[in-house]
């Protein structure tokens, strides 16, 4: 397949598309620090239109609030790079789509923006399923990628998000 994206990214995207085609499920993606890279990888795959319902690139806090209904108090209390905000982004993507599964990514790609508590390379992921139990714990995880620059943080985050989209 001819692509400008890294082979490992498109290979994983192909696995995600095939798995959801087989399962008859659709996906939505809410991206911040990856800036649409996950959706770009998915749409490189022929037949992805049967699987990808939509993607949201909500880079600013205002976009997170407007497009995904992330409450401003979550951002003010925990920061945009937090489990609470990632989970809210994922559930907001489900509410704003017809998808069965949504994944959200929010983080600090660098080279600036990091703090002692949240250094560059800190990325939070969340996965929400439409048919989940109300009592089910949110599925979210904070990771720290010790990468060689912004592009590498974004690539590792996109790979992790695609892994979360595998059934």
PyMOL commands that place a pseudoatom at each C-alpha (Angstrom):
pseudoatom trace, name=CA, resn=UNK, resi=1, chain=A, elem=C, hetatm=0, pos=[0.000, 0.000, 0.000]
pseudoatom trace, name=CA, resn=UNK, resi=2, chain=A, elem=C, hetatm=0, pos=[1.294, 3.433, -0.948]
pseudoatom trace, name=CA, resn=UNK, resi=3, chain=A, elem=C, hetatm=0, pos=[1.261, 5.789, 2.046]
pseudoatom trace, name=CA, resn=UNK, resi=4, chain=A, elem=C, hetatm=0, pos=[3.177, 8.730, 3.464]
pseudoatom trace, name=CA, resn=UNK, resi=5, chain=A, elem=C, hetatm=0, pos=[2.550, 7.411, 6.972]
pseudoatom trace, name=CA, resn=UNK, resi=6, chain=A, elem=C, hetatm=0, pos=[4.881, 5.004, 8.816]
pseudoatom trace, name=CA, resn=UNK, resi=7, chain=A, elem=C, hetatm=0, pos=[4.306, 1.361, 7.887]
pseudoatom trace, name=CA, resn=UNK, resi=8, chain=A, elem=C, hetatm=0, pos=[3.764, 0.295, 11.516]
pseudoatom trace, name=CA, resn=UNK, resi=9, chain=A, elem=C, hetatm=0, pos=[0.956, 2.845, 11.801]
pseudoatom trace, name=CA, resn=UNK, resi=10, chain=A, elem=C, hetatm=0, pos=[-0.870, 1.768, 8.645]
pseudoatom trace, name=CA, resn=UNK, resi=11, chain=A, elem=C, hetatm=0, pos=[-0.370, -1.921, 9.449]
pseudoatom trace, name=CA, resn=UNK, resi=12, chain=A, elem=C, hetatm=0, pos=[-2.034, -1.451, 12.829]
pseudoatom trace, name=CA, resn=UNK, resi=13, chain=A, elem=C, hetatm=0, pos=[-4.787, 0.683, 11.291]
pseudoatom trace, name=CA, resn=UNK, resi=14, chain=A, elem=C, hetatm=0, pos=[-5.464, -2.134, 8.804]
pseudoatom trace, name=CA, resn=UNK, resi=15, chain=A, elem=C, hetatm=0, pos=[-5.850, -4.579, 11.709]
pseudoatom trace, name=CA, resn=UNK, resi=16, chain=A, elem=C, hetatm=0, pos=[-8.297, -2.200, 13.421]
pseudoatom trace, name=CA, resn=UNK, resi=17, chain=A, elem=C, hetatm=0, pos=[-10.375, -1.746, 10.257]
pseudoatom trace, name=CA, resn=UNK, resi=18, chain=A, elem=C, hetatm=0, pos=[-10.459, -5.501, 9.576]
pseudoatom trace, name=CA, resn=UNK, resi=19, chain=A, elem=C, hetatm=0, pos=[-11.415, -6.337, 13.179]
pseudoatom trace, name=CA, resn=UNK, resi=20, chain=A, elem=C, hetatm=0, pos=[-14.293, -3.856, 13.236]
pseudoatom trace, name=CA, resn=UNK, resi=21, chain=A, elem=C, hetatm=0, pos=[-15.490, -4.918, 9.784]
pseudoatom trace, name=CA, resn=UNK, resi=22, chain=A, elem=C, hetatm=0, pos=[-15.588, -8.497, 11.039]
pseudoatom trace, name=CA, resn=UNK, resi=23, chain=A, elem=C, hetatm=0, pos=[-17.404, -7.472, 14.213]
pseudoatom trace, name=CA, resn=UNK, resi=24, chain=A, elem=C, hetatm=0, pos=[-19.809, -5.162, 12.391]
pseudoatom trace, name=CA, resn=UNK, resi=25, chain=A, elem=C, hetatm=0, pos=[-18.914, -2.276, 14.674]
pseudoatom trace, name=CA, resn=UNK, resi=26, chain=A, elem=C, hetatm=0, pos=[-18.058, 1.357, 14.027]
pseudoatom trace, name=CA, resn=UNK, resi=27, chain=A, elem=C, hetatm=0, pos=[-15.596, 3.697, 15.695]
pseudoatom trace, name=CA, resn=UNK, resi=28, chain=A, elem=C, hetatm=0, pos=[-15.095, 7.368, 16.504]
pseudoatom trace, name=CA, resn=UNK, resi=29, chain=A, elem=C, hetatm=0, pos=[-11.853, 9.037, 17.512]
pseudoatom trace, name=CA, resn=UNK, resi=30, chain=A, elem=C, hetatm=0, pos=[-11.397, 12.179, 19.627]
pseudoatom trace, name=CA, resn=UNK, resi=31, chain=A, elem=C, hetatm=0, pos=[-7.869, 13.491, 19.177]
pseudoatom trace, name=CA, resn=UNK, resi=32, chain=A, elem=C, hetatm=0, pos=[-5.965, 16.324, 20.751]
pseudoatom trace, name=CA, resn=UNK, resi=33, chain=A, elem=C, hetatm=0, pos=[-2.164, 15.939, 20.722]
pseudoatom trace, name=CA, resn=UNK, resi=34, chain=A, elem=C, hetatm=0, pos=[-2.241, 13.547, 17.738]
pseudoatom trace, name=CA, resn=UNK, resi=35, chain=A, elem=C, hetatm=0, pos=[-4.034, 16.175, 15.664]
pseudoatom trace, name=CA, resn=UNK, resi=36, chain=A, elem=C, hetatm=0, pos=[-5.879, 13.730, 13.410]
pseudoatom trace, name=CA, resn=UNK, resi=37, chain=A, elem=C, hetatm=0, pos=[-3.045, 11.231, 12.949]
pseudoatom trace, name=CA, resn=UNK, resi=38, chain=A, elem=C, hetatm=0, pos=[-5.190, 8.294, 14.110]
pseudoatom trace, name=CA, resn=UNK, resi=39, chain=A, elem=C, hetatm=0, pos=[-7.961, 9.186, 11.657]
pseudoatom trace, name=CA, resn=UNK, resi=40, chain=A, elem=C, hetatm=0, pos=[-5.384, 9.726, 8.915]
pseudoatom trace, name=CA, resn=UNK, resi=41, chain=A, elem=C, hetatm=0, pos=[-4.015, 6.231, 9.515]
pseudoatom trace, name=CA, resn=UNK, resi=42, chain=A, elem=C, hetatm=0, pos=[-7.478, 4.680, 9.517]
pseudoatom trace, name=CA, resn=UNK, resi=43, chain=A, elem=C, hetatm=0, pos=[-8.514, 6.437, 6.300]
pseudoatom trace, name=CA, resn=UNK, resi=44, chain=A, elem=C, hetatm=0, pos=[-5.387, 5.142, 4.542]
pseudoatom trace, name=CA, resn=UNK, resi=45, chain=A, elem=C, hetatm=0, pos=[-7.048, 1.722, 4.652]
pseudoatom trace, name=CA, resn=UNK, resi=46, chain=A, elem=C, hetatm=0, pos=[-9.424, 0.793, 1.825]
pseudoatom trace, name=CA, resn=UNK, resi=47, chain=A, elem=C, hetatm=0, pos=[-12.851, 0.039, 3.269]
pseudoatom trace, name=CA, resn=UNK, resi=48, chain=A, elem=C, hetatm=0, pos=[-12.358, 2.216, 6.339]
pseudoatom trace, name=CA, resn=UNK, resi=49, chain=A, elem=C, hetatm=0, pos=[-15.579, 4.059, 5.496]
pseudoatom trace, name=CA, resn=UNK, resi=50, chain=A, elem=C, hetatm=0, pos=[-17.488, 0.994, 6.697]
pseudoatom trace, name=CA, resn=UNK, resi=51, chain=A, elem=C, hetatm=0, pos=[-15.827, 1.307, 10.112]
pseudoatom trace, name=CA, resn=UNK, resi=52, chain=A, elem=C, hetatm=0, pos=[-14.888, 4.929, 10.868]
pseudoatom trace, name=CA, resn=UNK, resi=53, chain=A, elem=C, hetatm=0, pos=[-17.971, 6.960, 11.728]
pseudoatom trace, name=CA, resn=UNK, resi=54, chain=A, elem=C, hetatm=0, pos=[-16.107, 10.201, 12.456]
pseudoatom trace, name=CA, resn=UNK, resi=55, chain=A, elem=C, hetatm=0, pos=[-13.123, 11.862, 14.023]
pseudoatom trace, name=CA, resn=UNK, resi=56, chain=A, elem=C, hetatm=0, pos=[-12.872, 14.939, 16.190]
pseudoatom trace, name=CA, resn=UNK, resi=57, chain=A, elem=C, hetatm=0, pos=[-9.686, 16.999, 16.366]
pseudoatom trace, name=CA, resn=UNK, resi=58, chain=A, elem=C, hetatm=0, pos=[-10.221, 19.006, 19.532]
pseudoatom trace, name=CA, resn=UNK, resi=59, chain=A, elem=C, hetatm=0, pos=[-6.844, 20.592, 20.070]
pseudoatom trace, name=CA, resn=UNK, resi=60, chain=A, elem=C, hetatm=0, pos=[-7.958, 23.532, 22.187]
pseudoatom trace, name=CA, resn=UNK, resi=61, chain=A, elem=C, hetatm=0, pos=[-9.834, 23.348, 25.471]
pseudoatom trace, name=CA, resn=UNK, resi=62, chain=A, elem=C, hetatm=0, pos=[-12.651, 25.337, 23.837]
pseudoatom trace, name=CA, resn=UNK, resi=63, chain=A, elem=C, hetatm=0, pos=[-12.968, 22.693, 21.106]
pseudoatom trace, name=CA, resn=UNK, resi=64, chain=A, elem=C, hetatm=0, pos=[-13.095, 19.922, 23.710]
pseudoatom trace, name=CA, resn=UNK, resi=65, chain=A, elem=C, hetatm=0, pos=[-15.924, 21.766, 25.454]
pseudoatom trace, name=CA, resn=UNK, resi=66, chain=A, elem=C, hetatm=0, pos=[-17.837, 22.736, 22.289]
pseudoatom trace, name=CA, resn=UNK, resi=67, chain=A, elem=C, hetatm=0, pos=[-17.442, 19.601, 20.157]
pseudoatom trace, name=CA, resn=UNK, resi=68, chain=A, elem=C, hetatm=0, pos=[-17.335, 16.890, 22.844]
pseudoatom trace, name=CA, resn=UNK, resi=69, chain=A, elem=C, hetatm=0, pos=[-19.197, 18.569, 25.717]
pseudoatom trace, name=CA, resn=UNK, resi=70, chain=A, elem=C, hetatm=0, pos=[-16.241, 18.234, 28.093]
pseudoatom trace, name=CA, resn=UNK, resi=71, chain=A, elem=C, hetatm=0, pos=[-17.258, 20.215, 31.190]
pseudoatom trace, name=CA, resn=UNK, resi=72, chain=A, elem=C, hetatm=0, pos=[-15.062, 23.262, 31.803]
pseudoatom trace, name=CA, resn=UNK, resi=73, chain=A, elem=C, hetatm=0, pos=[-14.784, 22.356, 35.493]
pseudoatom trace, name=CA, resn=UNK, resi=74, chain=A, elem=C, hetatm=0, pos=[-13.054, 19.076, 34.559]
pseudoatom trace, name=CA, resn=UNK, resi=75, chain=A, elem=C, hetatm=0, pos=[-10.441, 20.966, 32.561]
pseudoatom trace, name=CA, resn=UNK, resi=76, chain=A, elem=C, hetatm=0, pos=[-10.030, 23.585, 35.311]
pseudoatom trace, name=CA, resn=UNK, resi=77, chain=A, elem=C, hetatm=0, pos=[-9.763, 20.984, 38.083]
pseudoatom trace, name=CA, resn=UNK, resi=78, chain=A, elem=C, hetatm=0, pos=[-7.678, 18.235, 36.453]
pseudoatom trace, name=CA, resn=UNK, resi=79, chain=A, elem=C, hetatm=0, pos=[-6.183, 19.862, 33.361]
pseudoatom trace, name=CA, resn=UNK, resi=80, chain=A, elem=C, hetatm=0, pos=[-6.735, 18.915, 29.726]
pseudoatom trace, name=CA, resn=UNK, resi=81, chain=A, elem=C, hetatm=0, pos=[-4.201, 16.088, 30.055]
pseudoatom trace, name=CA, resn=UNK, resi=82, chain=A, elem=C, hetatm=0, pos=[-6.020, 13.958, 32.613]
pseudoatom trace, name=CA, resn=UNK, resi=83, chain=A, elem=C, hetatm=0, pos=[-7.969, 10.736, 32.884]
pseudoatom trace, name=CA, resn=UNK, resi=84, chain=A, elem=C, hetatm=0, pos=[-11.152, 12.707, 33.643]
pseudoatom trace, name=CA, resn=UNK, resi=85, chain=A, elem=C, hetatm=0, pos=[-10.869, 14.800, 30.480]
pseudoatom trace, name=CA, resn=UNK, resi=86, chain=A, elem=C, hetatm=0, pos=[-9.859, 11.858, 28.269]
pseudoatom trace, name=CA, resn=UNK, resi=87, chain=A, elem=C, hetatm=0, pos=[-12.850, 9.863, 29.526]
pseudoatom trace, name=CA, resn=UNK, resi=88, chain=A, elem=C, hetatm=0, pos=[-15.153, 12.828, 28.955]
pseudoatom trace, name=CA, resn=UNK, resi=89, chain=A, elem=C, hetatm=0, pos=[-13.750, 13.222, 25.423]
pseudoatom trace, name=CA, resn=UNK, resi=90, chain=A, elem=C, hetatm=0, pos=[-14.384, 9.535, 24.654]
pseudoatom trace, name=CA, resn=UNK, resi=91, chain=A, elem=C, hetatm=0, pos=[-17.941, 9.580, 25.987]
pseudoatom trace, name=CA, resn=UNK, resi=92, chain=A, elem=C, hetatm=0, pos=[-18.562, 12.895, 24.215]
pseudoatom trace, name=CA, resn=UNK, resi=93, chain=A, elem=C, hetatm=0, pos=[-17.406, 11.336, 20.934]
pseudoatom trace, name=CA, resn=UNK, resi=94, chain=A, elem=C, hetatm=0, pos=[-19.928, 8.540, 21.438]
pseudoatom trace, name=CA, resn=UNK, resi=95, chain=A, elem=C, hetatm=0, pos=[-22.722, 11.003, 22.202]
pseudoatom trace, name=CA, resn=UNK, resi=96, chain=A, elem=C, hetatm=0, pos=[-21.861, 13.051, 19.100]
pseudoatom trace, name=CA, resn=UNK, resi=97, chain=A, elem=C, hetatm=0, pos=[-21.671, 10.069, 16.756]
pseudoatom trace, name=CA, resn=UNK, resi=98, chain=A, elem=C, hetatm=0, pos=[-23.299, 6.793, 15.821]
pseudoatom trace, name=CA, resn=UNK, resi=99, chain=A, elem=C, hetatm=0, pos=[-20.157, 4.823, 16.709]
pseudoatom trace, name=CA, resn=UNK, resi=100, chain=A, elem=C, hetatm=0, pos=[-20.114, 1.714, 18.874]
pseudoatom trace, name=CA, resn=UNK, resi=101, chain=A, elem=C, hetatm=0, pos=[-16.649, 2.461, 20.277]
pseudoatom trace, name=CA, resn=UNK, resi=102, chain=A, elem=C, hetatm=0, pos=[-14.720, 5.701, 20.796]
pseudoatom trace, name=CA, resn=UNK, resi=103, chain=A, elem=C, hetatm=0, pos=[-11.134, 6.373, 21.735]
pseudoatom trace, name=CA, resn=UNK, resi=104, chain=A, elem=C, hetatm=0, pos=[-9.780, 9.696, 22.998]
pseudoatom trace, name=CA, resn=UNK, resi=105, chain=A, elem=C, hetatm=0, pos=[-6.198, 10.940, 23.139]
pseudoatom trace, name=CA, resn=UNK, resi=106, chain=A, elem=C, hetatm=0, pos=[-4.951, 14.031, 24.993]
pseudoatom trace, name=CA, resn=UNK, resi=107, chain=A, elem=C, hetatm=0, pos=[-1.373, 14.818, 25.870]
pseudoatom trace, name=CA, resn=UNK, resi=108, chain=A, elem=C, hetatm=0, pos=[1.749, 16.933, 25.717]
pseudoatom trace, name=CA, resn=UNK, resi=109, chain=A, elem=C, hetatm=0, pos=[3.771, 16.315, 22.554]
pseudoatom trace, name=CA, resn=UNK, resi=110, chain=A, elem=C, hetatm=0, pos=[6.315, 19.059, 23.239]
pseudoatom trace, name=CA, resn=UNK, resi=111, chain=A, elem=C, hetatm=0, pos=[8.843, 20.418, 22.957]
pseudoatom trace, name=CA, resn=UNK, resi=112, chain=A, elem=C, hetatm=0, pos=[7.147, 22.917, 25.320]
pseudoatom trace, name=CA, resn=UNK, resi=113, chain=A, elem=C, hetatm=0, pos=[4.127, 22.659, 27.576]
pseudoatom trace, name=CA, resn=UNK, resi=114, chain=A, elem=C, hetatm=0, pos=[5.375, 20.067, 30.018]
pseudoatom trace, name=CA, resn=UNK, resi=115, chain=A, elem=C, hetatm=0, pos=[5.508, 20.507, 33.784]
pseudoatom trace, name=CA, resn=UNK, resi=116, chain=A, elem=C, hetatm=0, pos=[7.145, 18.569, 36.598]
pseudoatom trace, name=CA, resn=UNK, resi=117, chain=A, elem=C, hetatm=0, pos=[3.895, 16.678, 37.204]
pseudoatom trace, name=CA, resn=UNK, resi=118, chain=A, elem=C, hetatm=0, pos=[3.060, 16.278, 33.503]
pseudoatom trace, name=CA, resn=UNK, resi=119, chain=A, elem=C, hetatm=0, pos=[6.283, 16.275, 31.503]
pseudoatom trace, name=CA, resn=UNK, resi=120, chain=A, elem=C, hetatm=0, pos=[6.476, 16.297, 27.700]
pseudoatom trace, name=CA, resn=UNK, resi=121, chain=A, elem=C, hetatm=0, pos=[5.480, 12.836, 26.513]
pseudoatom trace, name=CA, resn=UNK, resi=122, chain=A, elem=C, hetatm=0, pos=[2.584, 12.502, 28.964]
pseudoatom trace, name=CA, resn=UNK, resi=123, chain=A, elem=C, hetatm=0, pos=[-0.441, 11.191, 27.073]
pseudoatom trace, name=CA, resn=UNK, resi=124, chain=A, elem=C, hetatm=0, pos=[-3.800, 10.009, 28.385]
pseudoatom trace, name=CA, resn=UNK, resi=125, chain=A, elem=C, hetatm=0, pos=[-6.052, 7.577, 26.529]
pseudoatom trace, name=CA, resn=UNK, resi=126, chain=A, elem=C, hetatm=0, pos=[-9.654, 6.543, 27.109]
pseudoatom trace, name=CA, resn=UNK, resi=127, chain=A, elem=C, hetatm=0, pos=[-11.943, 4.034, 25.426]
pseudoatom trace, name=CA, resn=UNK, resi=128, chain=A, elem=C, hetatm=0, pos=[-15.723, 4.148, 25.740]
pseudoatom trace, name=CA, resn=UNK, resi=129, chain=A, elem=C, hetatm=0, pos=[-18.165, 1.531, 24.474]
pseudoatom trace, name=CA, resn=UNK, resi=130, chain=A, elem=C, hetatm=0, pos=[-21.746, 2.424, 23.668]
pseudoatom trace, name=CA, resn=UNK, resi=131, chain=A, elem=C, hetatm=0, pos=[-23.104, -0.744, 25.289]
pseudoatom trace, name=CA, resn=UNK, resi=132, chain=A, elem=C, hetatm=0, pos=[-21.135, -0.461, 28.534]
pseudoatom trace, name=CA, resn=UNK, resi=133, chain=A, elem=C, hetatm=0, pos=[-22.713, -0.952, 31.925]
pseudoatom trace, name=CA, resn=UNK, resi=134, chain=A, elem=C, hetatm=0, pos=[-23.475, 2.238, 33.845]
pseudoatom trace, name=CA, resn=UNK, resi=135, chain=A, elem=C, hetatm=0, pos=[-21.537, 0.781, 36.808]
pseudoatom trace, name=CA, resn=UNK, resi=136, chain=A, elem=C, hetatm=0, pos=[-18.517, -0.113, 34.671]
pseudoatom trace, name=CA, resn=UNK, resi=137, chain=A, elem=C, hetatm=0, pos=[-15.323, 1.732, 35.568]
pseudoatom trace, name=CA, resn=UNK, resi=138, chain=A, elem=C, hetatm=0, pos=[-14.008, 4.164, 32.949]
pseudoatom trace, name=CA, resn=UNK, resi=139, chain=A, elem=C, hetatm=0, pos=[-11.343, 2.652, 30.740]
pseudoatom trace, name=CA, resn=UNK, resi=140, chain=A, elem=C, hetatm=0, pos=[-8.548, 5.219, 30.751]
pseudoatom trace, name=CA, resn=UNK, resi=141, chain=A, elem=C, hetatm=0, pos=[-4.783, 5.189, 31.109]
pseudoatom trace, name=CA, resn=UNK, resi=142, chain=A, elem=C, hetatm=0, pos=[-1.997, 7.731, 31.511]
pseudoatom trace, name=CA, resn=UNK, resi=143, chain=A, elem=C, hetatm=0, pos=[1.282, 6.909, 29.774]
pseudoatom trace, name=CA, resn=UNK, resi=144, chain=A, elem=C, hetatm=0, pos=[4.617, 8.624, 29.539]
pseudoatom trace, name=CA, resn=UNK, resi=145, chain=A, elem=C, hetatm=0, pos=[6.514, 8.231, 26.271]
pseudoatom trace, name=CA, resn=UNK, resi=146, chain=A, elem=C, hetatm=0, pos=[10.238, 8.901, 26.545]
pseudoatom trace, name=CA, resn=UNK, resi=147, chain=A, elem=C, hetatm=0, pos=[10.580, 9.870, 22.910]
pseudoatom trace, name=CA, resn=UNK, resi=148, chain=A, elem=C, hetatm=0, pos=[12.985, 11.735, 20.684]
pseudoatom trace, name=CA, resn=UNK, resi=149, chain=A, elem=C, hetatm=0, pos=[10.803, 14.715, 19.862]
pseudoatom trace, name=CA, resn=UNK, resi=150, chain=A, elem=C, hetatm=0, pos=[7.283, 15.780, 19.054]
pseudoatom trace, name=CA, resn=UNK, resi=151, chain=A, elem=C, hetatm=0, pos=[6.778, 13.562, 16.002]
pseudoatom trace, name=CA, resn=UNK, resi=152, chain=A, elem=C, hetatm=0, pos=[7.765, 10.466, 17.954]
pseudoatom trace, name=CA, resn=UNK, resi=153, chain=A, elem=C, hetatm=0, pos=[5.412, 11.286, 20.863]
pseudoatom trace, name=CA, resn=UNK, resi=154, chain=A, elem=C, hetatm=0, pos=[2.564, 11.703, 18.369]
pseudoatom trace, name=CA, resn=UNK, resi=155, chain=A, elem=C, hetatm=0, pos=[3.422, 8.455, 16.571]
pseudoatom trace, name=CA, resn=UNK, resi=156, chain=A, elem=C, hetatm=0, pos=[3.608, 6.450, 19.808]
pseudoatom trace, name=CA, resn=UNK, resi=157, chain=A, elem=C, hetatm=0, pos=[0.332, 7.987, 20.984]
pseudoatom trace, name=CA, resn=UNK, resi=158, chain=A, elem=C, hetatm=0, pos=[-1.390, 7.136, 17.682]
pseudoatom trace, name=CA, resn=UNK, resi=159, chain=A, elem=C, hetatm=0, pos=[-0.133, 3.550, 17.874]
pseudoatom trace, name=CA, resn=UNK, resi=160, chain=A, elem=C, hetatm=0, pos=[-1.415, 3.220, 21.429]
pseudoatom trace, name=CA, resn=UNK, resi=161, chain=A, elem=C, hetatm=0, pos=[-4.819, 4.655, 20.455]
pseudoatom trace, name=CA, resn=UNK, resi=162, chain=A, elem=C, hetatm=0, pos=[-5.103, 2.180, 17.568]
pseudoatom trace, name=CA, resn=UNK, resi=163, chain=A, elem=C, hetatm=0, pos=[-4.240, -0.679, 19.945]
pseudoatom trace, name=CA, resn=UNK, resi=164, chain=A, elem=C, hetatm=0, pos=[-7.128, 0.462, 22.159]
pseudoatom trace, name=CA, resn=UNK, resi=165, chain=A, elem=C, hetatm=0, pos=[-9.452, 0.232, 19.151]
pseudoatom trace, name=CA, resn=UNK, resi=166, chain=A, elem=C, hetatm=0, pos=[-8.741, -3.464, 18.697]
pseudoatom trace, name=CA, resn=UNK, resi=167, chain=A, elem=C, hetatm=0, pos=[-11.678, -5.480, 20.053]
for i in range(1, 167): cmd.bond("trace and resi %d" % i, "trace and resi %d" % (i + 1))
show_as sticks, trace
zoom trace
